[in-house]
Amino acid sequence: MWFDRLLQGFIDTFLMVGVSSLIALLVGIPMAVILVTSDKGGIYQAPLLNRALGAFVNLFRSIPFLILMVALIPFTRLIVGTTYGVWAAVVPLTIAATPFFARIAEVSLREVDHGLIEAAQAMAADAGTSSGMCCCLRRCRGLSGASPSPW
């Protein structure tokens, strides 16, 4: 009996963390790419967009999780239909994890040598291709915590 409860707790925990991490990854990487490319000196310079998205990321990173979870109760009820349980926990976990991952990915993408992007553009790559392929492929290992890519 106790083993079944323990196993169910592990499954619920891995489900909550896995789903929220996957959503944070899928939303955080585009946010990071937008933050890097819209910054001063970026490929698509858009200071207003960069400041707004940067303020959004900083705002949600600064709110403690417990306060965020309580503040999101109406939103969680709207999305999931309940305020407790595994799926109700995914909503605040995702909203809390996405800005953290976006900032980590942004820092990692900023480490890409600007000469690599210039070289891609010199080989007739458009701005989207050069930022997407060079930055993301170059830093995939950096985001995963492995050693940096040799190319």
C-alpha positions as CSV (number, residue, x, y, z in Angstrom):
1,M,0.0,0.0,0.0
2,W,2.7,2.5,0.9
3,F,4.7,1.5,-2.1
4,D,1.7,2.3,-4.4
5,R,1.4,5.7,-2.9
6,L,5.1,6.4,-3.2
7,L,5.1,5.2,-6.9
8,Q,2.1,7.4,-7.7
9,G,3.8,10.4,-6.0
10,F,6.9,9.8,-8.2
11,I,4.8,9.5,-11.3
12,D,2.9,12.7,-10.5
13,T,6.1,14.6,-9.7
14,F,7.8,13.5,-12.9
15,L,4.6,14.4,-14.9
16,M,4.4,17.9,-13.4
17,V,8.1,18.6,-13.8
18,G,8.3,17.1,-17.3
19,V,5.3,18.8,-18.8
20,S,6.2,22.2,-17.3
21,S,9.8,21.9,-18.4
22,L,8.9,20.9,-21.9
23,I,6.5,23.9,-22.2
24,A,9.1,26.2,-20.7
25,L,11.7,25.0,-23.2
26,L,9.3,25.4,-26.2
27,V,8.3,29.0,-25.1
28,G,11.6,30.0,-23.5
29,I,13.9,29.4,-26.5
30,P,11.9,31.7,-28.8
31,M,11.7,34.3,-26.1
32,A,15.5,34.1,-25.8
33,V,16.0,34.4,-29.5
34,I,13.7,37.4,-29.6
35,L,15.6,39.0,-26.7
36,V,19.0,38.5,-28.4
37,T,18.0,39.5,-31.9
38,S,16.0,42.5,-30.9
39,D,18.7,44.0,-28.7
40,K,20.9,46.8,-29.7
41,G,23.4,45.4,-32.3
42,G,21.1,42.4,-33.0
43,I,19.9,41.3,-36.3
44,Y,16.3,42.7,-35.9
45,Q,16.8,45.7,-33.7
46,A,13.6,46.5,-31.9
47,P,14.3,48.4,-28.7
48,L,10.6,48.7,-27.7
49,L,10.0,45.0,-28.1
50,N,13.3,44.1,-26.3
51,R,12.5,46.3,-23.3
52,A,8.9,45.0,-23.0
53,L,9.9,41.4,-23.2
54,G,12.9,42.0,-20.9
55,A,10.6,43.6,-18.4
56,F,8.2,40.7,-18.6
57,V,11.0,38.2,-18.0
58,N,12.4,40.2,-15.1
59,L,9.0,40.7,-13.5
60,F,8.1,37.0,-13.5
61,R,11.6,36.0,-12.3
62,S,11.4,38.3,-9.3
63,I,8.0,37.0,-8.0
64,P,8.4,34.2,-5.4
65,F,6.8,31.0,-6.6
66,L,4.4,30.6,-3.7
67,I,3.0,34.1,-4.3
68,L,2.8,33.5,-8.0
69,M,1.0,30.2,-7.5
70,V,-1.6,31.9,-5.3
71,A,-1.9,34.8,-7.7
72,L,-2.5,32.4,-10.6
73,I,-5.4,30.5,-8.9
74,P,-8.1,32.1,-11.1
75,F,-6.0,31.7,-14.2
76,T,-5.3,28.1,-13.3
77,R,-9.0,27.4,-12.7
78,L,-9.8,29.0,-16.1
79,I,-7.2,26.9,-18.0
80,V,-7.5,23.5,-16.1
81,G,-10.8,23.7,-14.4
82,T,-9.5,23.1,-11.0
83,T,-7.0,24.6,-8.5
84,Y,-5.5,21.4,-7.1
85,G,-3.9,18.3,-8.6
86,V,-1.2,17.5,-11.0
87,W,-2.4,19.5,-13.9
88,A,-3.3,22.5,-11.8
89,A,0.4,22.6,-10.6
90,V,1.7,22.5,-14.2
91,V,0.3,26.0,-14.9
92,P,2.2,28.0,-12.3
93,L,5.3,25.8,-12.7
94,T,5.4,26.6,-16.4
95,I,4.8,30.3,-15.9
96,A,7.5,30.4,-13.2
97,A,10.0,28.3,-15.2
98,T,9.7,29.9,-18.6
99,P,11.3,33.3,-17.8
100,F,14.2,31.6,-15.9
101,F,14.9,29.4,-18.9
102,A,14.5,32.3,-21.3
103,R,17.2,34.3,-19.4
104,I,19.6,31.3,-19.2
105,A,19.1,30.7,-23.0
106,E,19.6,34.4,-23.7
107,V,22.9,34.5,-21.9
108,S,24.0,31.3,-23.7
109,L,23.0,32.7,-27.1
110,R,24.9,36.0,-26.4
111,E,28.1,34.0,-26.1
112,V,27.9,33.1,-29.8
113,D,30.7,34.8,-31.7
114,H,29.3,37.6,-33.8
115,G,31.8,36.7,-36.5
116,L,30.0,33.4,-36.9
117,I,26.7,35.2,-37.7
118,E,28.5,37.6,-40.1
119,A,30.0,34.6,-41.9
120,A,26.6,33.0,-42.3
121,Q,25.2,36.2,-43.7
122,A,28.2,36.5,-46.1
123,M,27.3,33.1,-47.4
124,A,23.8,34.5,-48.4
125,A,21.9,33.4,-45.4
126,D,19.0,35.7,-44.5
127,A,18.8,37.1,-41.0
128,G,16.4,34.5,-39.7
129,T,18.5,31.6,-41.0
130,S,21.7,33.0,-39.6
131,S,20.3,33.8,-36.2
132,G,18.4,30.5,-36.0
133,M,21.0,28.1,-37.3
134,C,24.2,29.7,-36.0
135,C,23.0,30.7,-32.6
136,C,20.8,27.8,-31.7
137,L,23.0,25.0,-33.1
138,R,26.1,26.6,-31.7
139,R,24.7,26.8,-28.2
140,C,22.7,23.6,-28.0
141,R,25.4,22.0,-26.0
142,G,25.8,25.1,-23.9
143,L,22.2,25.0,-22.9
144,S,22.3,21.3,-22.0
145,G,25.3,21.8,-19.8
146,A,27.7,19.8,-22.0
147,S,31.0,21.0,-23.4
148,P,30.8,23.7,-26.0
149,S,30.4,22.8,-29.6
150,P,33.7,22.6,-31.6
151,W,32.2,24.5,-34.6
